[in-house]
Amino acid sequence: MNVDDLGRVGLWTFAFEGQPAGAVREAAAELEELGYGALWFGEGLGRDSVSQAWLLLSATRRIVVAAGIANVAFRDPITMAAAERALGEAFPGRYVLGLGGQRVDAVAGVFDGYQMPPVGRPLAMMRGYLDAMDAVPNHGPVPASPPPRVLAALGPKMLELAAERTWGAHPYFVPVAHTEKARAIMGPDAFLGVEQAVVLDTDLDRARAVATAHVTGYVEAAPHQAASVRRLGYEDGVTARLVDDLVAYGDVDTIADRVRQHLEAGADHVCLQVLTADPSALPMREWRELAGALL
């Protein structure tokens, strides 16, 4: 797989988690026809990452499906490696495995000569998780070309690990300034696929309210995201500057300009997370409008 397979603009969403399978299939097929290069999805407490990937891939023919991210706290490396191989073999050249999150527990033991990795600090944990995935014995079909992996990297050391051990990085909840720093850290060759939250609404007061709620949720509930924006020089709390830098809101031209800024700062690919007042609903209208303007 190369960068051109994903195109410059893709989509990122949590909304598939709460939708029945039929609705997900229909939406994915339409998004492919609209011309999006890649479809990224998060993993919370709804449909798990592997099942979601299989559902999306089986409903489409060409579009790249990317886990953004598969949470390493939810499955052991042996399970993740087996799923990666299965998806890569069944849908060659169409799956990207994003890895991130925290391992909260581990099961000691050896399986077929495979030692389960220990829990540790984030950087050591992720390095150990990758080592463990690479060491998993193979007892089934394998893809001719393994699916590319990316890391949900924010800090400098995790970005370095992403460039060293994987295809690249998938930063989430970051401004354009982070994209520029990430490219400088990872060098010119690593893949950099950046998530960008957007609100497509010309009523700026309403759009800003949706954007502020999104930013507040992460700053207050996700310490690693709060630490990430502090590292970039933002003051504590949810400020107007932080909201404006993290969420592009307004008309299509405003969103297109933010995509352009990320690309000029060094991103290879920008995946747009459309925010609405109802995060459980599929934003089909917005996805269609953005496709008509950006693709």
Secondary structure, DSSP 8 states (H G I E B T S, - for coil): --HHHH-SEEEEESGGGGS-HHHHHHHHHHHHHHT-SEEEE--SSSS-HHHHHHHHHHT-SS-EEEEEEEETTSS-HHHHHHHHHHHHHHSTT-EEEEEES--------EETTEE-----SHHHHHHHHHHHHHH----S---SS---EEE---SHHHHHHHHHHSSEE---S--HHHHHHHHHHH-SSSEEEEEEEEEE-S-HHHHHHHHHHHHHHHHHH-HHHHHHHHHTT--SS--HHHHHHHEEEESHHHHHHHHHHHHHHT-SEEEEEE--S-TTS--HHHHHHHHHHH-
